Amino acid sequence: MNPKLFLSPPHMGGHELDYIGKVFESNYIAPLGEFVNRFEASIKDYTHTPHALALSSGTAAIHLALRILGIGEGDEVLASTFTFIGSVNAILYQGAKPVFIDSDLESWNLSPALLESYLDSCVRKPKALIVTHLYGQCADIEHLASICKAHGVYLIEDAAESLGATFDGKQTGTFGDFGIYSFNGNKIITTSGGGMLVSDNHEWIEKAKFYSTQAREPFIHYEHREYGYNYRMSNVLAAIGVGQMEVIEDRVIKKREIFGWYQELLSDVEEIRWMPEIAGARGNRWLTTLTFEQSDYRPIMEALERHNIESRPLWKPMHMQPLFQGCAAWLNGVSEALFDKGLCLPSGTMMTKNDVHRVARIIKEQCR
């Protein structure tokens, strides 16, 4: 049998083991040390954001952002409905109420028109919006940011999947009040698990650092006036991140090349629709995603699995999840239609064009 093709497996850059060795030599294994500082610095340098905080996960970053912005019991927080649940769980952590906004066909991301419609008509103004840059492709972020500013709504960018994606040359995660990145094992770069919180606001990042280290007050003994969390990234994982950041542009280029191969090799399957890229954007194409306008994706997925190829459906919208039954949602049917028709294909940066041929051949056989 051919080797397994995974959706987006880790891909080391070459220096990670050397850097981990330096961590062990220093004995700074726990969450602080040279490589935590270096990893934060590399993110700041790459994204041109002034402040960054290395954390245990992207979800932790969203949670801290919500707390810093004063989101609490009963507050309403808008969020993309077409996303992974890690984008919205932190709303519940704060006792707040999610309000889900649907997507548009132009980006598959949160619809600016629906957002503006909701904000113009709602009786109670929400405190914040969490917008996801889905599958590494940019939302219409400048438009969304201007709407939030006009309505006095904080903007948190969930760029967990989109490190390296840009809009008009500016990195996703740097348009809002806060941005977050994820370094989970399947992301474009990985620390095995981890996240980053970024912002232009120095005081907010310092407060987030305070909360992320158990809210310890500056005394020689352990003094606590507020509750905090154990959310900081370890020096070991940060060492991996430093090595990964050395190859981030190579990874973006390769992901986009893989998407191009899929487009080329499946160009004669007329029913396929690819996730679009809006004007002015460069997505990182973290995963190659598509919909089938006539064929049922489920037999296609099963055929791929028989040939040792991993695929998965597009995200099930949050407003359809049992956990969020009864939550408010502003819908147009786009995310439900995408979920019903769509599939994610293997997009690992070690793939060759022959690997993509393997996938494309099976899809073509199923779409005849």
C-alpha positions in Angstrom: 0.0 0.0 0.0 1.2 3.5 -0.7 2.3 5.6 2.3 -0.3 7.5 4.2 -1.1 11.0 3.0 -2.1 13.1 6.0 -4.0 16.4 5.8 -1.2 18.6 7.2 1.5 16.7 9.1 4.4 18.5 10.9 7.4 19.4 8.9 10.6 20.3 10.7 12.9 22.9 9.3 16.3 21.5 10.3 17.5 23.4 13.4 14.8 22.4 15.9 16.8 19.7 17.5 19.8 22.0 17.8 17.7 24.5 19.6 16.1 21.9 21.9 19.6 20.8 22.7 20.5 24.3 23.8 17.4 24.4 26.0 18.5 21.2 27.7 22.1 22.5 28.2 20.7 25.6 29.9 18.2 23.5 32.0 15.5 26.2 31.3 12.8 23.6 30.5 9.9 25.3 32.2 7.9 28.2 30.8 10.4 31.0 30.5 13.9 31.3 29.0 15.8 32.4 26.0 13.8 30.7 23.3 10.4 32.0 24.6 11.8 35.5 24.1 13.3 34.5 20.7 10.1 33.0 19.5 8.0 36.0 20.5 10.6 38.2 18.7 10.4 36.2 15.5 6.6 36.5 15.4 6.9 40.3 16.0 9.5 40.6 13.3 7.6 38.5 10.7 4.2 40.0 11.3 5.3 43.6 12.1 3.3 43.7 15.3 4.9 45.4 18.3 3.8 43.0 21.1 3.5 39.2 21.2 3.0 36.7 24.0 3.8 33.0 23.6 1.1 30.8 25.2 0.0 27.2 25.6 -2.6 27.3 22.8 -4.5 29.5 20.4 -7.6 29.0 22.5 -5.8 30.3 25.6 -4.9 33.4 23.5 -8.5 34.0 22.6 -9.5 33.5 26.3 -7.0 36.1 27.5 -8.1 38.5 24.8 -11.7 38.3 25.9 -10.8 38.8 29.6 -8.5 41.7 28.9 -11.4 43.4 26.9 -13.7 43.0 29.8 -16.0 40.4 28.3 -18.0 38.8 31.1 -21.2 37.2 32.2 -24.1 37.8 29.8 -22.2 39.8 27.3 -22.7 39.1 23.6 -19.7 38.2 21.4 -20.1 37.9 17.7 -18.2 35.0 16.0 -17.8 33.3 12.6 -20.2 30.3 12.5 -18.1 28.6 9.9 -15.1 27.7 12.0 -13.5 25.3 14.5 -14.9 25.2 18.0 -11.6 26.4 19.4 -12.5 29.8 18.0 -15.6 30.1 20.2 -15.2 28.0 23.4 -13.5 30.9 25.2 -16.7 32.9 24.9 -18.3 30.3 27.2 -15.3 30.3 29.5 -16.2 34.0 30.2 -19.9 33.3 30.7 -20.7 35.3 27.6 -23.1 34.5 24.8 -22.0 33.8 21.2 -23.9 35.3 18.3 -23.0 33.5 15.1 -22.6 35.3 11.8 -22.7 33.4 8.5 -20.2 33.5 5.6 -20.2 34.9 2.1 -19.5 33.0 -1.1 -16.8 35.5 -2.1 -14.4 34.4 0.7 -16.2 31.6 2.6 -15.3 33.7 5.7 -17.6 35.9 7.8 -19.8 38.1 5.6 -19.3 41.9 6.1 -22.8 42.5 4.7 -24.4 40.2 7.3 -22.2 41.7 10.1 -23.3 45.2 9.3 -26.9 44.2 8.9 -26.9 42.6 12.4 -25.2 45.5 14.0 -27.6 48.0 12.4 -30.6 46.0 13.7 -29.6 44.6 17.1 -31.1 46.0 20.2 -28.1 45.2 22.5 -24.7 46.1 21.2 -22.2 43.1 21.3 -18.8 43.7 23.0 -16.6 42.0 20.4 -16.2 40.1 17.2 -14.0 37.0 16.8 -13.4 36.6 13.0 -11.7 33.4 11.7 -9.4 33.5 8.7 -10.6 30.1 7.6 -8.3 27.4 6.2 -5.5 30.1 5.9 -7.5 32.3 3.5 -8.1 36.0 4.4 -11.5 37.3 5.5 -12.4 40.7 4.1 -10.6 42.0 7.1 -10.3 45.7 6.3 -14.0 45.9 5.7 -14.8 44.0 8.8 -12.4 46.1 10.9 -14.0 49.3 9.6 -17.5 48.0 10.5 -16.4 47.1 14.0 -14.7 50.5 14.5 -17.9 52.3 13.4 -20.0 50.4 15.8 -17.6 50.4 18.8 -17.0 46.7 18.7 -13.7 45.1 19.6 -12.1 42.9 16.9 -10.2 39.7 17.7 -8.7 38.0 14.7 -8.5 34.2 14.9 -5.5 33.7 12.6 -4.9 30.2 14.0 -4.8 28.8 10.5 -3.5 31.8 8.6 0.0 32.7 9.8 1.7 33.9 6.6 -1.5 35.1 4.9 -1.7 38.8 4.0 -4.2 41.4 2.9 -2.6 44.3 1.0 0.7 43.1 2.3 -0.3 43.2 5.9 -0.3 40.0 8.0 -3.6 38.5 9.2 -3.8 38.9 13.0 -2.6 42.5 12.9 -5.8 44.3 11.8 -7.8 44.0 15.0 -7.4 44.9 18.7 -5.9 41.4 19.2 -4.7 38.6 16.9 -4.0 35.0 17.8 -2.0 32.3 16.1 -1.9 28.5 16.7 1.0 26.2 16.5 -0.9 22.9 17.0 0.6 19.8 15.3 -1.3 20.3 12.0 -0.7 24.0 11.5 1.6 25.6 8.8 4.3 25.7 11.5 4.1 23.8 14.8 5.5 23.7 18.3 3.4 20.5 18.8 1.0 22.6 20.8 1.0 26.3 21.5 -0.3 29.7 20.5 0.6 33.4 20.4 -1.4 36.5 21.3 -0.4 39.8 19.5 -1.6 43.4 19.8 -0.5 46.9 19.3 -1.4 47.7 22.9 1.5 47.1 25.3 -0.6 47.4 28.4 -3.0 44.7 27.2 -0.2 42.2 26.4 1.5 42.9 29.8 -1.9 42.2 31.5 -2.3 39.0 29.5 1.2 38.0 30.6 0.2 38.6 34.2 -2.9 36.5 33.9 -1.1 33.7 32.0 1.3 33.2 34.8 -1.2 32.6 37.6 -1.7 36.3 38.2 1.2 36.4 40.6 1.8 39.8 42.2 5.3 41.3 42.3 6.3 40.1 45.8 9.1 37.8 46.9 6.4 35.4 48.2 3.4 34.2 46.2 0.7 36.9 46.4 -2.6 36.8 44.5 -5.3 39.4 44.2 -6.8 38.0 41.0 -7.2 34.6 39.6 -5.0 33.6 36.6 -4.1 30.7 34.4 -1.2 28.4 33.6 -1.1 29.5 30.0 2.6 30.2 29.1 4.5 28.3 26.5 7.5 26.2 27.7 11.0 27.0 26.6 11.3 23.6 24.9 8.3 24.2 22.6 9.4 27.7 21.9 12.8 26.3 20.7 10.9 24.3 18.1 9.0 27.4 17.2 12.2 29.4 16.6 13.3 26.7 14.2 9.9 26.6 12.5 9.8 30.4 12.0 13.1 30.2 10.0 11.1 28.4 7.2 7.7 30.0 7.4 7.9 31.6 4.0 9.1 28.4 2.4 6.0 26.7 3.9 3.6 29.3 2.5 5.1 29.0 -0.9 4.9 25.2 -0.9 1.2 25.2 0.4 0.3 27.5 -2.4 2.2 25.4 -4.9 0.2 22.3 -3.8 -3.0 24.2 -4.3 -1.9 25.1 -7.8 -1.2 21.4 -8.5 -4.7 20.4 -7.4 -6.2 23.2 -9.6 -4.2 22.0 -12.6 -4.8 18.3 -12.2 -8.5 18.7 -11.5 -9.2 21.5 -13.9 -11.4 19.2 -16.1 -13.8 18.3 -13.2 -16.3 21.1 -13.9 -18.3 20.6 -10.8 -15.4 21.5 -8.5 -15.4 24.9 -6.8 -12.3 26.0 -4.9 -12.2 28.1 -1.8 -11.8 31.6 -3.3 -9.1 34.2 -2.6 -10.3 37.8 -2.3 -8.7 40.6 -4.2 -5.6 41.9 -2.5 -5.1 38.8 -0.4 -2.4 36.1 -0.3 -3.7 33.2 1.6 -1.3 30.5 3.0 -3.6 27.7 1.6 -3.1 25.8 4.9 -5.5 23.2 3.5 -6.7 22.9 0.0 -10.5 22.9 0.2 -13.2 22.5 -2.4 -16.9 21.7 -2.9 -18.6 19.3 -5.3 -21.7 20.8 -6.9 -23.2 17.4 -8.0 -21.3 14.6 -6.4 -21.7 13.5 -2.8 -18.3 14.1 -1.1 -18.8 11.1 1.3 -18.1 8.3 -1.3 -15.1 10.4 -2.5 -13.8 10.6 1.1 -14.3 6.8 1.5 -12.5 6.1 -1.7 -9.6 8.2 -0.6 -9.5 6.5 2.8 -9.3 3.1 1.0 -6.2 4.3 -0.7 -4.6 5.5 2.5 -5.3 9.2 1.9 -6.7 11.3 4.7 -9.5 13.9 4.0 -12.2 15.5 6.0 -15.4 17.4 5.6 -15.5 21.2 5.9 -16.2 22.5 9.4 -19.7 21.9 10.6 -21.0 25.4 11.4 -21.2 26.4 15.1 -24.9 27.3 14.9 -25.6 23.6 13.9 -23.7 22.2 16.9 -25.7 20.7 19.8 -23.6 22.7 22.3 -24.9 26.0 20.8 -28.6 25.0 20.4 -30.7 28.1 21.0 -27.8 30.6 20.5 -28.6 33.6 18.3 -27.4 33.4 14.7 -27.6 35.7 11.7 -27.7 33.3 8.7 -27.9 33.2 4.9 -27.4 29.5 4.3 -23.8 29.8 2.9 -22.0 27.9 5.7 -24.6 25.1 5.7 -24.3 24.6 1.9 -20.5 24.6 2.1 -20.6 22.0 4.9 -22.9 19.8 2.9 -20.7 19.9 -0.2 -17.1 20.4 0.9 -14.0 18.5 1.5 -10.4 19.2 2.8 -7.6 17.5 0.9 -4.1 16.5 1.9 -1.8 19.6 1.9 1.3 18.6 3.8 4.4 20.6 2.7 6.4 17.4 2.1 4.0 16.3 -0.7 5.2 15.9 -4.2 3.3 16.4 -7.4 3.0 12.7 -7.7 1.3 12.6 -4.3 -1.2 15.1 -5.6 -1.7 13.0 -8.7 -2.7 10.1 -6.4 -5.4 12.2 -4.8 -6.6 13.7 -8.1 -6.9 10.4 -9.9 -9.2 9.0 -7.2 -11.4 12.1 -7.2 -11.7 12.0 -11.0 -12.8 8.3 -10.9 -15.5 9.2 -8.3 -16.8 12.2 -10.2 -17.3 10.4 -13.6 
